[in-house]
Amino acid sequence: MDSKAKAAKSASEARSPTVPRARDPSAAVAEEYEAARRKDTLEAYELFIARHGDDPLAAKARNDLRRLSQ
């Protein structure tokens, strides 16, 4: 193998991916919902609903919000 081929091979080996794999979006949303539940405040649930209003967990957050509002 000539020196140019060796250099190209070592350069490609050195370029290992440094960017982490993308997280599962639903796992991130579930973590945010659990954080809102731990806080258990109107503001926490309202923020969750504002960010993730279309997510199925938003229905749970709305129920939690109603519970706190009573």
Gaussian input, Z-matrix of N, CA and C with variables (Angstrom, degrees):
# hf/3-21g

backbone

0 1
 N
 C     1     B1
 C     2     B2     1     A1
 N     3     B3     2     A2     1     D1
 C     4     B4     3     A3     2     D2
 C     5     B5     4     A4     3     D3
 N     6     B6     5     A5     4     D4
 C     7     B7     6     A6     5     D5
 C     8     B8     7     A7     6     D6
 N     9     B9     8     A8     7     D7
 C    10    B10     9     A9     8     D8
 C    11    B11    10    A10     9     D9
 N    12    B12    11    A11    10    D10
 C    13    B13    12    A12    11    D11
 C    14    B14    13    A13    12    D12
 N    15    B15    14    A14    13    D13
 C    16    B16    15    A15    14    D14
 C    17    B17    16    A16    15    D15
 N    18    B18    17    A17    16    D16
 C    19    B19    18    A18    17    D17
 C    20    B20    19    A19    18    D18
 N    21    B21    20    A20    19    D19
 C    22    B22    21    A21    20    D20
 C    23    B23    22    A22    21    D21
 N    24    B24    23    A23    22    D22
 C    25    B25    24    A24    23    D23
 C    26    B26    25    A25    24    D24
 N    27    B27    26    A26    25    D25
 C    28    B28    27    A27    26    D26
 C    29    B29    28    A28    27    D27
 N    30    B30    29    A29    28    D28
 C    31    B31    30    A30    29    D29
 C    32    B32    31    A31    30    D30
 N    33    B33    32    A32    31    D31
 C    34    B34    33    A33    32    D32
 C    35    B35    34    A34    33    D33
 N    36    B36    35    A35    34    D34
 C    37    B37    36    A36    35    D35
 C    38    B38    37    A37    36    D36
 N    39    B39    38    A38    37    D37
 C    40    B40    39    A39    38    D38
 C    41    B41    40    A40    39    D39
 N    42    B42    41    A41    40    D40
 C    43    B43    42    A42    41    D41
 C    44    B44    43    A43    42    D42
 N    45    B45    44    A44    43    D43
 C    46    B46    45    A45    44    D44
 C    47    B47    46    A46    45    D45
 N    48    B48    47    A47    46    D46
 C    49    B49    48    A48    47    D47
 C    50    B50    49    A49    48    D48
 N    51    B51    50    A50    49    D49
 C    52    B52    51    A51    50    D50
 C    53    B53    52    A52    51    D51
 N    54    B54    53    A53    52    D52
 C    55    B55    54    A54    53    D53
 C    56    B56    55    A55    54    D54
 N    57    B57    56    A56    55    D55
 C    58    B58    57    A57    56    D56
 C    59    B59    58    A58    57    D57
 N    60    B60    59    A59    58    D58
 C    61    B61    60    A60    59    D59
 C    62    B62    61    A61    60    D60
 N    63    B63    62    A62    61    D61
 C    64    B64    63    A63    62    D62
 C    65    B65    64    A64    63    D63
 N    66    B66    65    A65    64    D64
 C    67    B67    66    A66    65    D65
 C    68    B68    67    A67    66    D66
 N    69    B69    68    A68    67    D67
 C    70    B70    69    A69    68    D68
 C    71    B71    70    A70    69    D69
 N    72    B72    71    A71    70    D70
 C    73    B73    72    A72    71    D71
 C    74    B74    73    A73    72    D72
 N    75    B75    74    A74    73    D73
 C    76    B76    75    A75    74    D74
 C    77    B77    76    A76    75    D75
 N    78    B78    77    A77    76    D76
 C    79    B79    78    A78    77    D77
 C    80    B80    79    A79    78    D78
 N    81    B81    80    A80    79    D79
 C    82    B82    81    A81    80    D80
 C    83    B83    82    A82    81    D81
 N    84    B84    83    A83    82    D82
 C    85    B85    84    A84    83    D83
 C    86    B86    85    A85    84    D84
 N    87    B87    86    A86    85    D85
 C    88    B88    87    A87    86    D86
 C    89    B89    88    A88    87    D87
 N    90    B90    89    A89    88    D88
 C    91    B91    90    A90    89    D89
 C    92    B92    91    A91    90    D90
 N    93    B93    92    A92    91    D91
 C    94    B94    93    A93    92    D92
 C    95    B95    94    A94    93    D93
 N    96    B96    95    A95    94    D94
 C    97    B97    96    A96    95    D95
 C    98    B98    97    A97    96    D96
 N    99    B99    98    A98    97    D97
 C   100   B100    99    A99    98    D98
 C   101   B101   100   A100    99    D99
 N   102   B102   101   A101   100   D100
 C   103   B103   102   A102   101   D101
 C   104   B104   103   A103   102   D102
 N   105   B105   104   A104   103   D103
 C   106   B106   105   A105   104   D104
 C   107   B107   106   A106   105   D105
 N   108   B108   107   A107   106   D106
 C   109   B109   108   A108   107   D107
 C   110   B110   109   A109   108   D108
 N   111   B111   110   A110   109   D109
 C   112   B112   111   A111   110   D110
 C   113   B113   112   A112   111   D111
 N   114   B114   113   A113   112   D112
 C   115   B115   114   A114   113   D113
 C   116   B116   115   A115   114   D114
 N   117   B117   116   A116   115   D115
 C   118   B118   117   A117   116   D116
 C   119   B119   118   A118   117   D117
 N   120   B120   119   A119   118   D118
 C   121   B121   120   A120   119   D119
 C   122   B122   121   A121   120   D120
 N   123   B123   122   A122   121   D121
 C   124   B124   123   A123   122   D122
 C   125   B125   124   A124   123   D123
 N   126   B126   125   A125   124   D124
 C   127   B127   126   A126   125   D125
 C   128   B128   127   A127   126   D126
 N   129   B129   128   A128   127   D127
 C   130   B130   129   A129   128   D128
 C   131   B131   130   A130   129   D129
 N   132   B132   131   A131   130   D130
 C   133   B133   132   A132   131   D131
 C   134   B134   133   A133   132   D132
 N   135   B135   134   A134   133   D133
 C   136   B136   135   A135   134   D134
 C   137   B137   136   A136   135   D135
 N   138   B138   137   A137   136   D136
 C   139   B139   138   A138   137   D137
 C   140   B140   139   A139   138   D138
 N   141   B141   140   A140   139   D139
 C   142   B142   141   A141   140   D140
 C   143   B143   142   A142   141   D141
 N   144   B144   143   A143   142   D142
 C   145   B145   144   A144   143   D143
 C   146   B146   145   A145   144   D144
 N   147   B147   146   A146   145   D145
 C   148   B148   147   A147   146   D146
 C   149   B149   148   A148   147   D147
 N   150   B150   149   A149   148   D148
 C   151   B151   150   A150   149   D149
 C   152   B152   151   A151   150   D150
 N   153   B153   152   A152   151   D151
 C   154   B154   153   A153   152   D152
 C   155   B155   154   A154   153   D153
 N   156   B156   155   A155   154   D154
 C   157   B157   156   A156   155   D155
 C   158   B158   157   A157   156   D156
 N   159   B159   158   A158   157   D157
 C   160   B160   159   A159   158   D158
 C   161   B161   160   A160   159   D159
 N   162   B162   161   A161   160   D160
 C   163   B163   162   A162   161   D161
 C   164   B164   163   A163   162   D162
 N   165   B165   164   A164   163   D163
 C   166   B166   165   A165   164   D164
 C   167   B167   166   A166   165   D165
 N   168   B168   167   A167   166   D166
 C   169   B169   168   A168   167   D167
 C   170   B170   169   A169   168   D168
 N   171   B171   170   A170   169   D169
 C   172   B172   171   A171   170   D170
 C   173   B173   172   A172   171   D171
 N   174   B174   173   A173   172   D172
 C   175   B175   174   A174   173   D173
 C   176   B176   175   A175   174   D174
 N   177   B177   176   A176   175   D175
 C   178   B178   177   A177   176   D176
 C   179   B179   178   A178   177   D177
 N   180   B180   179   A179   178   D178
 C   181   B181   180   A180   179   D179
 C   182   B182   181   A181   180   D180
 N   183   B183   182   A182   181   D181
 C   184   B184   183   A183   182   D182
 C   185   B185   184   A184   183   D183
 N   186   B186   185   A185   184   D184
 C   187   B187   186   A186   185   D185
 C   188   B188   187   A187   186   D186
 N   189   B189   188   A188   187   D187
 C   190   B190   189   A189   188   D188
 C   191   B191   190   A190   189   D189
 N   192   B192   191   A191   190   D190
 C   193   B193   192   A192   191   D191
 C   194   B194   193   A193   192   D192
 N   195   B195   194   A194   193   D193
 C   196   B196   195   A195   194   D194
 C   197   B197   196   A196   195   D195
 N   198   B198   197   A197   196   D196
 C   199   B199   198   A198   197   D197
 C   200   B200   199   A199   198   D198
 N   201   B201   200   A200   199   D199
 C   202   B202   201   A201   200   D200
 C   203   B203   202   A202   201   D201
 N   204   B204   203   A203   202   D202
 C   205   B205   204   A204   203   D203
 C   206   B206   205   A205   204   D204
 N   207   B207   206   A206   205   D205
 C   208   B208   207   A207   206   D206
 C   209   B209   208   A208   207   D207

   B1=1.4516
   B2=1.5300
   B3=1.3286
   B4=1.4600
   B5=1.5214
   B6=1.3113
   B7=1.4698
   B8=1.5278
   B9=1.3520
   B10=1.4714
   B11=1.5225
   B12=1.3041
   B13=1.4589
   B14=1.5232
   B15=1.3488
   B16=1.4645
   B17=1.5268
   B18=1.3243
   B19=1.4647
   B20=1.5253
   B21=1.3270
   B22=1.4567
   B23=1.5170
   B24=1.3415
   B25=1.4616
   B26=1.5280
   B27=1.3337
   B28=1.4661
   B29=1.5253
   B30=1.3315
   B31=1.4654
   B32=1.5199
   B33=1.3253
   B34=1.4636
   B35=1.5267
   B36=1.3164
   B37=1.4662
   B38=1.5220
   B39=1.3240
   B40=1.4648
   B41=1.5230
   B42=1.3164
   B43=1.4598
   B44=1.5193
   B45=1.2811
   B46=1.4575
   B47=1.5189
   B48=1.2954
   B49=1.4698
   B50=1.5251
   B51=1.3180
   B52=1.4599
   B53=1.5204
   B54=1.3065
   B55=1.4611
   B56=1.5275
   B57=1.3234
   B58=1.4736
   B59=1.5227
   B60=1.3092
   B61=1.4622
   B62=1.5190
   B63=1.3131
   B64=1.4635
   B65=1.5294
   B66=1.3268
   B67=1.4660
   B68=1.5128
   B69=1.3050
   B70=1.4578
   B71=1.5266
   B72=1.3263
   B73=1.4654
   B74=1.5252
   B75=1.3151
   B76=1.4639
   B77=1.5340
   B78=1.3146
   B79=1.4698
   B80=1.5283
   B81=1.3195
   B82=1.4612
   B83=1.5334
   B84=1.3259
   B85=1.4683
   B86=1.5286
   B87=1.3217
   B88=1.4676
   B89=1.5261
   B90=1.3222
   B91=1.4706
   B92=1.5223
   B93=1.3385
   B94=1.4642
   B95=1.5291
   B96=1.3240
   B97=1.4594
   B98=1.5296
   B99=1.3143
   B100=1.4634
   B101=1.5271
   B102=1.3135
   B103=1.4718
   B104=1.5280
   B105=1.3299
   B106=1.4705
   B107=1.5231
   B108=1.3241
   B109=1.4773
   B110=1.5174
   B111=1.3279
   B112=1.4769
   B113=1.5243
   B114=1.3415
   B115=1.4745
   B116=1.5211
   B117=1.3324
   B118=1.4555
   B119=1.5291
   B120=1.3452
   B121=1.4630
   B122=1.5209
   B123=1.3291
   B124=1.4595
   B125=1.5210
   B126=1.3346
   B127=1.4582
   B128=1.5256
   B129=1.3147
   B130=1.4638
   B131=1.5278
   B132=1.3277
   B133=1.4590
   B134=1.5277
   B135=1.3341
   B136=1.4595
   B137=1.5297
   B138=1.3157
   B139=1.4566
   B140=1.5214
   B141=1.3310
   B142=1.4593
   B143=1.5194
   B144=1.3182
   B145=1.4623
   B146=1.5277
   B147=1.3228
   B148=1.4646
   B149=1.5251
   B150=1.3149
   B151=1.4716
   B152=1.5206
   B153=1.3298
   B154=1.4666
   B155=1.5244
   B156=1.3026
   B157=1.4615
   B158=1.5135
   B159=1.3320
   B160=1.4679
   B161=1.5192
   B162=1.3150
   B163=1.4637
   B164=1.5331
   B165=1.3296
   B166=1.4709
   B167=1.5360
   B168=1.3148
   B169=1.4675
   B170=1.5317
   B171=1.3192
   B172=1.4668
   B173=1.5216
   B174=1.3223
   B175=1.4735
   B176=1.5244
   B177=1.3284
   B178=1.4662
   B179=1.5210
   B180=1.3234
   B181=1.4656
   B182=1.5231
   B183=1.3287
   B184=1.4740
   B185=1.5306
   B186=1.3186
   B187=1.4731
   B188=1.5258
   B189=1.3202
   B190=1.4699
   B191=1.5194
   B192=1.3265
   B193=1.4606
   B194=1.5183
   B195=1.3262
   B196=1.4838
   B197=1.5181
   B198=1.3278
   B199=1.4583
   B200=1.5317
   B201=1.3169
   B202=1.4711
   B203=1.5290
   B204=1.3168
   B205=1.4679
   B206=1.5234
   B207=1.3236
   B208=1.4826
   B209=1.5030
   A1=107.42
   A2=116.65
   A3=118.63
   A4=111.21
   A5=115.66
   A6=119.89
   A7=112.51
   A8=118.19
   A9=120.07
   A10=110.90
   A11=117.70
   A12=121.57
   A13=110.61
   A14=115.74
   A15=119.56
   A16=110.86
   A17=116.37
   A18=120.49
   A19=110.73
   A20=116.67
   A21=120.35
   A22=110.82
   A23=116.13
   A24=119.92
   A25=110.61
   A26=117.24
   A27=119.01
   A28=111.13
   A29=117.77
   A30=120.68
   A31=110.27
   A32=117.80
   A33=119.78
   A34=110.86
   A35=117.48
   A36=120.47
   A37=111.19
   A38=116.36
   A39=120.75
   A40=111.62
   A41=117.75
   A42=121.39
   A43=112.02
   A44=117.76
   A45=119.02
   A46=109.12
   A47=117.27
   A48=119.28
   A49=111.28
   A50=115.22
   A51=120.05
   A52=111.66
   A53=116.31
   A54=120.55
   A55=107.97
   A56=116.88
   A57=118.43
   A58=111.03
   A59=115.00
   A60=120.23
   A61=109.49
   A62=115.17
   A63=120.66
   A64=109.93
   A65=115.13
   A66=119.87
   A67=110.00
   A68=114.66
   A69=120.89
   A70=107.14
   A71=118.51
   A72=120.25
   A73=113.45
   A74=117.56
   A75=118.93
   A76=111.18
   A77=117.37
   A78=120.09
   A79=110.10
   A80=116.81
   A81=120.39
   A82=110.93
   A83=116.63
   A84=120.62
   A85=109.88
   A86=116.76
   A87=120.48
   A88=110.97
   A89=117.01
   A90=119.97
   A91=111.07
   A92=116.73
   A93=119.43
   A94=111.10
   A95=116.43
   A96=119.23
   A97=110.14
   A98=117.31
   A99=120.54
   A100=110.96
   A101=116.89
   A102=120.21
   A103=110.26
   A104=116.60
   A105=120.22
   A106=110.43
   A107=117.19
   A108=120.57
   A109=111.14
   A110=117.08
   A111=119.39
   A112=110.47
   A113=116.49
   A114=119.61
   A115=110.40
   A116=116.56
   A117=123.60
   A118=112.44
   A119=114.51
   A120=120.13
   A121=109.35
   A122=115.94
   A123=120.69
   A124=110.61
   A125=115.88
   A126=120.58
   A127=111.58
   A128=117.44
   A129=120.95
   A130=110.93
   A131=116.84
   A132=120.04
   A133=111.39
   A134=116.93
   A135=120.28
   A136=111.09
   A137=116.46
   A138=120.75
   A139=110.77
   A140=116.84
   A141=120.29
   A142=110.53
   A143=117.52
   A144=121.73
   A145=110.48
   A146=116.78
   A147=119.74
   A148=111.23
   A149=116.70
   A150=120.57
   A151=112.91
   A152=117.26
   A153=121.07
   A154=111.89
   A155=117.06
   A156=121.75
   A157=115.57
   A158=117.52
   A159=120.89
   A160=112.95
   A161=117.65
   A162=120.74
   A163=109.92
   A164=117.62
   A165=119.77
   A166=113.56
   A167=117.75
   A168=119.61
   A169=112.00
   A170=117.30
   A171=120.15
   A172=110.44
   A173=118.02
   A174=121.00
   A175=109.71
   A176=117.09
   A177=119.95
   A178=110.37
   A179=115.95
   A180=119.67
   A181=110.70
   A182=117.15
   A183=119.92
   A184=110.88
   A185=116.59
   A186=119.71
   A187=110.90
   A188=116.52
   A189=120.28
   A190=110.67
   A191=115.97
   A192=121.21
   A193=110.48
   A194=116.69
   A195=120.32
   A196=110.95
   A197=116.31
   A198=120.65
   A199=110.85
   A200=116.15
   A201=118.77
   A202=111.94
   A203=116.99
   A204=120.65
   A205=112.69
   A206=117.49
   A207=119.69
   A208=111.94
   D1=132.13
   D2=-179.27
   D3=-79.66
   D4=171.01
   D5=-173.86
   D6=-65.78
   D7=-33.33
   D8=178.06
   D9=-66.57
   D10=-40.98
   D11=179.14
   D12=-66.03
   D13=-40.14
   D14=177.79
   D15=-63.96
   D16=-42.12
   D17=179.84
   D18=-64.02
   D19=-42.55
   D20=179.37
   D21=-64.48
   D22=-41.14
   D23=-179.50
   D24=-65.96
   D25=-44.47
   D26=-179.12
   D27=-68.00
   D28=-32.87
   D29=177.69
   D30=-67.31
   D31=-40.31
   D32=179.90
   D33=-70.33
   D34=-33.40
   D35=176.33
   D36=-68.97
   D37=-33.17
   D38=-178.97
   D39=-73.50
   D40=-18.43
   D41=-177.48
   D42=-89.09
   D43=48.89
   D44=177.18
   D45=-68.82
   D46=147.86
   D47=-177.65
   D48=-62.18
   D49=130.71
   D50=178.31
   D51=-107.36
   D52=-7.69
   D53=179.57
   D54=-86.38
   D55=125.81
   D56=179.61
   D57=-66.74
   D58=156.92
   D59=177.71
   D60=-64.32
   D61=147.74
   D62=179.92
   D63=-65.53
   D64=141.53
   D65=177.48
   D66=-77.26
   D67=156.37
   D68=174.21
   D69=-69.72
   D70=119.60
   D71=-177.89
   D72=-57.45
   D73=-36.40
   D74=-178.77
   D75=-67.67
   D76=-30.77
   D77=176.81
   D78=-68.22
   D79=-39.49
   D80=178.54
   D81=-65.16
   D82=-41.06
   D83=178.77
   D84=-65.28
   D85=-41.87
   D86=178.81
   D87=-62.22
   D88=-38.98
   D89=177.00
   D90=-64.42
   D91=-39.95
   D92=178.01
   D93=-65.04
   D94=-38.20
   D95=178.31
   D96=-64.94
   D97=-42.95
   D98=178.97
   D99=-63.49
   D100=-36.20
   D101=176.37
   D102=-64.37
   D103=-40.76
   D104=177.17
   D105=-64.05
   D106=-40.40
   D107=178.81
   D108=-64.86
   D109=-38.28
   D110=178.74
   D111=-64.75
   D112=-39.87
   D113=177.61
   D114=-70.79
   D115=-39.97
   D116=178.50
   D117=51.23
   D118=50.18
   D119=177.21
   D120=-123.52
   D121=157.56
   D122=175.92
   D123=-56.26
   D124=-43.60
   D125=-177.32
   D126=-62.74
   D127=-40.96
   D128=-178.73
   D129=-64.78
   D130=-44.19
   D131=179.53
   D132=-68.81
   D133=-40.07
   D134=178.67
   D135=-61.99
   D136=-40.93
   D137=178.58
   D138=-65.12
   D139=-43.15
   D140=178.08
   D141=-60.10
   D142=-45.67
   D143=-179.26
   D144=-64.94
   D145=-39.52
   D146=178.54
   D147=-63.11
   D148=-37.92
   D149=-178.99
   D150=-80.01
   D151=-34.85
   D152=-170.50
   D153=-132.69
   D154=42.53
   D155=-175.50
   D156=-59.01
   D157=-24.98
   D158=-179.47
   D159=-92.11
   D160=-7.58
   D161=-178.66
   D162=-77.03
   D163=146.19
   D164=177.78
   D165=-57.13
   D166=-28.56
   D167=178.58
   D168=-70.27
   D169=-16.76
   D170=177.38
   D171=-63.66
   D172=-32.01
   D173=177.31
   D174=-63.56
   D175=-41.81
   D176=176.73
   D177=-64.46
   D178=-41.05
   D179=179.33
   D180=-63.86
   D181=-37.72
   D182=177.24
   D183=-65.05
   D184=-39.87
   D185=176.31
   D186=-63.75
   D187=-42.30
   D188=177.15
   D189=-62.38
   D190=-39.20
   D191=179.00
   D192=-63.94
   D193=-43.18
   D194=177.27
   D195=-62.22
   D196=-42.08
   D197=179.77
   D198=-59.42
   D199=-43.13
   D200=-179.62
   D201=-72.11
   D202=-28.08
   D203=-176.92
   D204=-75.98
   D205=-16.16
   D206=-176.97
   D207=-77.60

